[in-house]
Amino acid sequence: MDYFKYCPWDGYRFSDNDVQCFICRRPKYQLTSYIQEEQEQKKWEKILYEKQPYDDNYIDETFLQSVQKQDNSTNGPDYKQLISKTSDLIFAINCVVFYLLSYFLMLHDIINTQLQLYFWLTIAITCLIMYSVVKKMKTQEILSNFKSIGIYISILLLFAPVMQTVNQTYADNTIYVLTSVAILIYIFLKDYDYEKDFTELDVSSWASLVFSSLLASRLHNELQVFLMIFASNLLFIFVPILQRSIKQKYNSVFRLINLISTIGLGLSLLFFSYFLALLFFGCVFFITFVSPLQIIWLYQYKNTIRGPWDLPNVKQYD
Amino acid sequence: MVNICLICDFFYPCLGGVEMHIFQLGLCLIERGHKVIVITHKYQGRSGVRYMTNGLKVYYCPFIPAIQTVVLFTYIGTLPLFRQILLREEIHIVHSHAATSYLGGELLLHAKSMGFKTVFTDHSLFAFNDAASFHVNKILKYILCETDHSISVSHVSKENLSMRASLDPREISVIPNAVDCNKFTPNPQKRYPLNKINIVVICRMTYRKGVDLLVDVLQIICKQHPEVYFIIGGDGPKKRILEDTIQRYHLQNQTELLGSVPSHQVKDVLNRGHIFLNTSLTEAFCIAIVEAASCGLCVVSTNVGGIKEVLPQNMVLYANPTPSDICDKITLAIPLSKNFQVYQQHELVKQMYSWEQVAERTEKVYYQILQKSNQTLLKRFKDCFSNGQIYGLYLMILLILDLVFLVILDILQPNQRIQKSVIFNQVYKKQKEKFGDHSFKSEQNI
């Protein structure tokens, strides 16, 4: 007795031992329930241009054979690969924590503003040198980049007094709530796959500018405001460009930088609060080691149905 | 005689595949002795009741289209007028077309509550893995669980429909589209420009029609074959990309952009060509290649969706949806097109597809469902719940609302008080001379 190979309702592939569909629980139908049993009848073909001696609602054994369902048992994601992919998210979180730490230090005048200025300028120059080395830039290009940074710094210095007063009228609570929301937007909408070109700012970049301007309005003087906005542009706009360039060529270097920055940040937080340090390390551990396990566990429930109705991947012109 | 109501958001004066299907089906069903009306929303300058060829009565109802000629789903807003139309015309079957026509879906649900038989025809393919498809499939599942029978235009479309809406495949018939071959006749004398191999492309300039592929193919073929001349008709958001490509690669001498081509001029454009190129990324049926084949052109097409079922291998060169493969097939088609048997191909296509056949097969579906008994209310509630517990509850509430409103309308405007309309075509057939010559001639423009 011949039976259907697939359930006609949901495409579930029957095994030899199945008596009913696993998904919809309908019984496994016999082909003879549907096939017209004339011995010399022409074989049914999947065509429309010829009139065939079958009813229009005839169902052949090839029905739904073009459906391809994802085999989740063998094609699951690799644990090591997933761990390495979490490094981008950890790096973004490190940047945010580092920025917030600098803000805290500045707000409470724990470290001298002048020292912070030298620190951030040093970081900026270091990042620029690293970028030039990775991209193998010529001297002229490097000088041009330095010139652009110089112009940018002077414009920022000009606008620092304005930025200090823009959000001054808002209460502290409002500022911190808005900052939290903007940070979450930055982390969730960041382009971790580097699909977009860096010629335009995306939503996450705008979110970073928003929370940096909000926080800057709580600071005491214009130099601090300038530093905070400069730091945010460096950490959230330029450093991702540098990160992508380094990752493309020297992935192990990027991972080393990530590891050192994570440990360094965690230890720095220890000076302020054990709880914060524990929370930070806990988050990093959860994202790096526990979340990939969850994704692998969830993958068995993924139900991808592909067939001739799917649009092929074609290069799009905008 | 069966009284049929065809419903869709898309109808004349818009002229596309779905619109032509409804129009031609309606005319052929009238020829077979049935009464047919069409319900659609109003268009600019077109509102109220109109009579088209052969007495096809069209109700352009005052429902305002919200997005892209599709009426907003109000559910109850359309009920009073729709009820009156169906009772006045003494309809037996309500037949909706196109999954994206919310007017059709909404009125199918009302028709079911009123006890009429319902049929749905699907014209498109939808995937399962993008946000738009999720929503359309979810709504379609609810609408189609109430429908007595469904029709799809190809076998791939049947598989797609049965999976999207979880339908019993025995309740889906495959009735393909057709082409009016008397209108699309070959005329090699009209090929222009001379001494060139003319490749015709007529499509909407959208992503789904593969304009991005066409851009790549254009550059390669024009470079490899200087004797080729592209005639490109159609309009849409991607037209600018074509224009930029032609400008950038200096292809002005080998291409001609016609812009939007009116329906009655499509045949003339096709007759100018040797080869017809279709680069669609997905198609349930693709009437365009049948029209081109009917005009005697050699067809090169992507083998996506249901296209492979439409024409035999000796009439079409199928290519994978990649620029290189399409270019290879065009290269093969160029020498073939020079000595193509245009009239023979036209005769073959004429035997393959006709609207009379479509009407005959659709009529069988109508007779089949008329013999079935109506669904009970309990069955309808169970069908609502089969869509999920929360969504099913919401659908049940909608169903109850529908029934309550129908009761109210029955009290306010009983069936007996609604004046029944005269059957135009019966009266017309007895006194043809009085009405003038409205016989169905396919050469006439619509």
Boltz contact constraints between the chains, C-beta under 6 A:
constraints:
  - contact:
      token1: [A, 8]
      token2: [B, 169]
      max_distance: 6.0
  - contact:
      token1: [A, 9]
      token2: [B, 166]
      max_distance: 6.0
  - contact:
      token1: [A, 11]
      token2: [B, 163]
      max_distance: 6.0
  - contact:
      token1: [A, 46]
      token2: [B, 155]
      max_distance: 6.0
  - contact:
      token1: [A, 46]
      token2: [B, 309]
      max_distance: 6.0
  - contact:
      token1: [A, 47]
      token2: [B, 309]
      max_distance: 6.0
  - contact:
      token1: [A, 48]
      token2: [B, 176]
      max_distance: 6.0
  - contact:
      token1: [A, 48]
      token2: [B, 309]
      max_distance: 6.0
  - contact:
      token1: [A, 48]
      token2: [B, 310]
      max_distance: 6.0
  - contact:
      token1: [A, 49]
      token2: [B, 311]
      max_distance: 6.0
  - contact:
      token1: [A, 49]
      token2: [B, 352]
      max_distance: 6.0
  - contact:
      token1: [A, 56]
      token2: [B, 173]
      max_distance: 6.0
  - contact:
      token1: [A, 56]
      token2: [B, 174]
      max_distance: 6.0
  - contact:
      token1: [A, 56]
      token2: [B, 175]
      max_distance: 6.0
  - contact:
      token1: [A, 56]
      token2: [B, 361]
      max_distance: 6.0
  - contact:
      token1: [A, 57]
      token2: [B, 170]
      max_distance: 6.0
  - contact:
      token1: [A, 57]
      token2: [B, 173]
      max_distance: 6.0
  - contact:
      token1: [A, 59]
      token2: [B, 169]
      max_distance: 6.0
  - contact:
      token1: [A, 64]
      token2: [B, 159]
      max_distance: 6.0
  - contact:
      token1: [A, 305]
      token2: [B, 128]
      max_distance: 6.0
  - contact:
      token1: [A, 308]
      token2: [B, 156]
      max_distance: 6.0
  - contact:
      token1: [A, 308]
      token2: [B, 305]
      max_distance: 6.0
  - contact:
      token1: [A, 309]
      token2: [B, 125]
      max_distance: 6.0
  - contact:
      token1: [A, 309]
      token2: [B, 127]
      max_distance: 6.0
  - contact:
      token1: [A, 309]
      token2: [B, 160]
      max_distance: 6.0
  - contact:
      token1: [A, 310]
      token2: [B, 127]
      max_distance: 6.0
  - contact:
      token1: [A, 311]
      token2: [B, 281]
      max_distance: 6.0
  - contact:
      token1: [A, 311]
      token2: [B, 282]
      max_distance: 6.0
  - contact:
      token1: [A, 312]
      token2: [B, 281]
      max_distance: 6.0
  - contact:
      token1: [A, 312]
      token2: [B, 321]
      max_distance: 6.0
  - contact:
      token1: [A, 314]
      token2: [B, 212]
      max_distance: 6.0
  - contact:
      token1: [A, 314]
      token2: [B, 213]
      max_distance: 6.0
  - contact:
      token1: [A, 316]
      token2: [B, 212]
      max_distance: 6.0
  - contact:
      token1: [A, 317]
      token2: [B, 212]
      max_distance: 6.0
  - contact:
      token1: [A, 317]
      token2: [B, 215]
      max_distance: 6.0
  - contact:
      token1: [A, 317]
      token2: [B, 241]
      max_distance: 6.0
